[in-house]
Amino acid sequence: MLPVLRPTLRQALRPPGRGATGLRLVRPEGAPGPAGGSPGRGYGGARGHPGDPEVQVRTLAGEHGGIAEILMNRPHARNSLGKVFISEWFAALDRLRGDSGVRVVVVRSAVKGVFCAGADLKEREQMSDAEVGPFVQRLRTLMDEIAAFPAPTIAAMDGFALGGGLELALACDLRVAASSAIMGLIETTRGLLPGAGGTQRLPRCVGTGLAKELIFTGRRVDGQEAAGMGLVNHAVQQNQDGDAAYHRALALALEIVPQAPIAVKLGKVAVSRGMEMDLASGLALEGLCYAQNIPTRDRREGMAAFREKRPPRFTGQ
């Protein structure tokens, strides 16, 4: 059994079939550069302009160093999952996967009141039956890559997250929602069923019975209800700027950034992949992850900092 489970660290953290491209990070106009520090307040600082990419990457600096953002910016279609949007999501993940300085990724929207409205039904309507299958498979692959991204990912849900939009949030490790945000797997109300991971990730999040109820009825819930059922980690009262979930997600990211990066990544592998196994196999995987962490400099630094009664300085080595 053990040889089957024995991945190298690089293999364990890379999604199947794709690898890092080495493309450099790009910052959209108005994003903070290396000398920057604070993300923009409200949607005025995040809102894109006509002609901007639909999915943008920005890296934060200063007190927010180690945090990257994936900014969804398709206002005319409420961030719906169209072909260009999906392609740019793949490119964003490739860019960030190649940056060892990224310790947490926050996924947010530049469109006020919307996280992601789900499938682009206008675009989908133009597809033939033969085209729909490959398109949905590509969308499912995207969700798998988000889930397999090496560093922790946090979805900041300040507005509607419906259908594929909720599936995208479910692919992230953690979710923060404004109490007024509306979410649901509403596919059955459109003659569809969730096809981008929702039927599998929702029950792993809230339990089988409740997941079936939500999928069968297509019910929508707000952020407060979602927190009560475990669908989101935190629900916060929305603020005047409409970005309360984003700022709570940033605060959560700041709790993760100082921790040992390799240990955090291996912990993610152990939990995420262990949930797909029986207990014995999951424990074997945990042992393998633990063994890979033993020779790291960060583990030795953690022990030294404890002995010397000082904060550790983890470097990700």
C-alpha positions in Angstrom: 0.0 0.0 0.0 2.7 2.5 1.0 4.5 2.6 -2.4 1.2 3.6 -4.1 0.8 6.5 -1.7 4.4 7.7 -1.8 4.4 11.0 -3.8 7.3 13.4 -3.9 6.5 16.8 -2.5 6.4 18.3 -6.0 4.1 15.6 -7.2 1.8 15.8 -4.2 1.3 19.5 -4.7 0.8 19.5 -8.5 -2.6 18.8 -10.1 -2.6 15.9 -12.5 -1.8 16.6 -16.1 -0.5 20.2 -15.7 2.6 21.9 -14.3 3.9 25.3 -13.6 4.7 27.4 -16.6 7.2 29.8 -15.0 5.2 32.8 -16.4 5.8 35.9 -14.4 3.2 37.5 -12.3 1.4 40.5 -13.7 -0.3 43.3 -11.8 -3.3 45.0 -13.2 -3.4 48.8 -13.4 -3.9 50.2 -9.9 -2.7 47.2 -8.1 0.1 47.7 -5.5 3.6 47.0 -6.6 6.6 45.8 -4.6 6.6 49.0 -2.5 2.8 48.8 -1.9 1.3 47.5 1.3 -2.4 47.7 1.6 -5.1 46.4 -0.7 -7.6 48.9 -2.0 -10.6 49.7 0.2 -13.9 48.9 -1.4 -14.7 48.1 -5.0 -13.4 51.4 -6.2 -9.8 50.1 -5.9 -10.7 46.6 -7.3 -13.1 47.5 -10.1 -11.5 46.9 -13.5 -11.9 48.9 -16.7 -13.3 48.0 -20.2 -10.7 45.8 -21.9 -9.1 44.6 -18.7 -8.6 40.8 -18.4 -11.6 39.0 -17.0 -9.4 37.3 -14.4 -6.5 39.3 -12.9 -3.6 38.4 -10.6 -2.2 40.8 -8.1 0.4 40.2 -5.4 0.3 42.2 -2.1 3.3 43.6 -0.3 4.2 45.3 2.9 2.1 44.0 5.8 0.2 41.8 3.4 3.3 40.2 1.8 2.8 36.5 1.0 -0.8 37.0 -0.1 -1.9 37.0 -3.7 -5.3 37.7 -5.1 -7.2 36.3 -8.0 -9.6 39.1 -9.0 -12.7 38.1 -11.1 -13.7 41.0 -13.4 -16.4 40.2 -15.9 -19.1 42.8 -14.9 -21.2 42.6 -18.0 -21.9 38.9 -17.3 -21.7 38.9 -13.5 -18.5 36.9 -13.5 -20.3 34.0 -15.2 -18.1 31.1 -16.4 -17.5 31.7 -20.1 -14.8 30.3 -22.3 -12.4 33.3 -22.0 -13.0 33.6 -18.3 -12.1 29.9 -17.7 -9.0 30.2 -19.9 -7.8 33.2 -17.9 -8.4 31.3 -14.7 -6.1 28.6 -15.8 -3.4 31.2 -16.7 -3.8 32.9 -13.3 -3.2 29.6 -11.5 -0.2 28.8 -13.6 1.4 32.1 -12.8 0.8 31.8 -9.1 1.9 28.2 -9.0 5.3 29.2 -10.1 5.8 31.8 -7.4 7.3 30.4 -4.2 6.6 33.6 -2.4 2.8 33.1 -2.5 1.7 31.6 0.8 -2.1 32.2 0.6 -4.4 33.1 -2.3 -7.6 35.1 -1.8 -10.2 34.7 -4.6 -12.5 37.8 -4.8 -14.7 39.7 -7.2 -14.2 43.1 -8.7 -18.0 43.2 -9.4 -20.0 44.6 -6.5 -22.7 42.4 -5.2 -21.5 39.3 -7.2 -18.9 36.6 -6.5 -19.7 34.4 -9.5 -23.1 34.0 -11.0 -22.3 30.5 -12.4 -22.5 29.2 -15.9 -22.8 31.6 -18.8 -26.1 30.3 -20.1 -26.2 32.6 -23.1 -22.8 31.2 -24.2 -23.9 27.7 -23.3 -27.1 28.1 -25.4 -25.0 28.5 -28.5 -23.2 25.2 -28.0 -24.2 22.0 -29.6 -24.8 18.9 -27.5 -21.4 17.6 -28.7 -19.7 20.8 -27.4 -21.3 20.9 -24.0 -19.6 17.8 -22.7 -16.0 18.9 -23.4 -16.8 22.4 -22.1 -18.1 21.1 -18.8 -15.1 18.7 -18.5 -12.8 21.7 -18.9 -14.7 23.5 -16.2 -14.4 20.5 -13.9 -10.7 20.4 -14.6 -10.4 24.0 -13.6 -12.2 23.3 -10.2 -9.8 20.4 -9.7 -6.8 22.6 -10.3 -8.2 25.2 -7.8 -8.6 22.5 -5.2 -5.1 21.1 -5.9 -3.4 24.5 -5.8 -0.4 24.0 -3.4 -1.1 27.0 -1.1 -4.3 27.6 0.8 -7.0 29.3 -1.1 -9.8 31.5 0.5 -13.0 32.5 -1.3 -14.2 35.9 -0.3 -17.9 35.9 -1.1 -19.4 39.4 -1.0 -22.3 38.7 -3.2 -24.1 36.0 -5.3 -22.4 32.7 -5.7 -24.8 30.5 -7.7 -24.4 27.2 -9.5 -20.8 27.0 -10.8 -20.0 30.1 -8.8 -20.6 28.1 -5.6 -18.8 25.2 -7.0 -15.8 27.5 -7.6 -16.0 28.6 -3.9 -16.3 24.9 -2.8 -13.1 24.2 -4.7 -11.3 26.7 -2.4 -10.0 25.5 1.0 -11.8 28.1 3.0 -14.8 30.3 2.4 -15.8 33.7 4.0 -19.1 35.2 3.1 -21.0 38.4 3.9 -24.1 37.6 5.8 -26.2 39.0 3.0 -24.4 37.0 0.2 -26.7 34.5 -1.5 -25.5 31.1 -2.6 -26.8 27.8 -3.8 -26.5 25.0 -6.3 -29.5 26.0 -8.4 -28.9 23.8 -11.4 -32.0 21.7 -11.0 -34.1 24.8 -11.4 -32.6 25.1 -14.9 -33.1 21.5 -15.9 -29.5 20.7 -15.1 -27.5 19.2 -12.2 -24.2 20.4 -10.7 -21.4 19.3 -13.1 -18.3 21.0 -11.9 -17.8 19.2 -8.6 -20.8 20.3 -6.6 -22.3 16.9 -6.1 -19.1 15.7 -4.5 -17.7 18.7 -2.7 -20.9 19.9 -1.1 -21.6 16.7 0.8 -18.0 16.6 2.0 -18.7 20.1 3.3 -22.2 19.9 4.9 -23.0 16.2 5.0 -24.8 13.9 2.6 -28.4 14.5 3.7 -28.2 18.3 3.7 -26.3 18.3 0.4 -29.0 16.2 -1.3 -31.7 18.6 0.1 -30.0 21.7 -1.2 -29.3 20.1 -4.6 -32.8 18.5 -5.1 -34.5 21.8 -4.2 -32.1 24.2 -5.8 -32.5 26.2 -2.6 -30.6 29.5 -2.0 -29.2 30.4 1.4 -27.6 33.5 2.8 -24.2 33.8 4.3 -25.5 33.5 7.9 -27.4 30.3 7.1 -24.3 29.0 5.2 -22.2 29.5 8.3 -24.7 27.6 10.4 -24.5 24.6 8.2 -20.7 24.7 7.7 -20.8 25.7 4.1 -18.7 28.7 4.9 -16.1 29.2 7.6 -17.1 32.7 8.6 -20.0 35.0 7.9 -19.6 38.8 8.5 -22.0 41.7 8.4 -21.7 43.5 5.1 -20.2 47.0 5.2 -21.0 50.1 3.2 -18.3 49.4 0.7 -19.6 45.9 0.0 -16.3 44.1 0.7 -16.6 42.9 4.3 -16.0 39.2 3.3 -12.9 40.3 1.4 -11.4 42.0 4.5 -12.3 39.1 6.7 -10.6 36.8 4.2 -7.5 39.0 4.3 -7.4 38.8 8.1 -7.7 35.0 7.9 -4.9 35.0 5.3 -2.7 37.0 7.6 -3.1 34.3 10.2 -1.8 31.7 7.8 1.1 33.6 6.2 3.5 33.5 9.2 3.2 29.7 9.5 5.7 27.2 8.0 4.8 27.1 4.3 5.9 23.5 3.6 4.0 22.3 6.7 0.9 24.1 5.7 1.0 22.7 2.1 1.6 19.2 3.3 -1.2 19.6 5.8 -3.4 20.6 2.9 -2.4 17.4 1.0 -3.0 15.2 4.1 -6.5 16.6 4.7 -7.7 17.0 1.2 -6.5 13.6 -0.2 -7.0 11.8 3.1 -10.7 12.6 2.9 -10.9 10.6 -0.3 -9.4 7.5 1.4 -10.3 5.0 4.1 -8.9 5.9 7.6 -5.9 3.5 7.3 -4.8 4.9 4.0 -5.4 8.4 5.2 -3.2 7.8 8.2 -0.5 6.3 6.0 -0.6 9.4 3.8 -0.3 11.6 6.9 2.8 9.6 7.8 4.3 10.2 4.4 3.6 13.9 4.6 5.1 14.1 8.1 8.2 12.3 6.9 8.6 14.8 4.0 8.5 17.7 6.5 11.2 16.2 8.9 14.3 17.3 6.9 13.1 20.8 6.2 14.9 23.9 7.6 11.6 25.3 8.7 11.1 22.4 11.1 14.5 22.9 12.6 13.8 26.7 12.8 10.5 26.0 14.6 12.3 23.8 17.2 15.1 26.4 17.7 12.6 29.3 18.1 10.7 27.3 20.7 14.0 26.6 22.6 15.1 30.2 22.3 11.7 31.6 23.2 11.4 33.8 20.1 9.1 34.0 17.1 10.1 31.6 14.3 11.3 32.9 10.9 10.0 30.4 8.4 11.5 30.6 4.9 9.7 27.8 3.1 12.8 25.6 2.9 
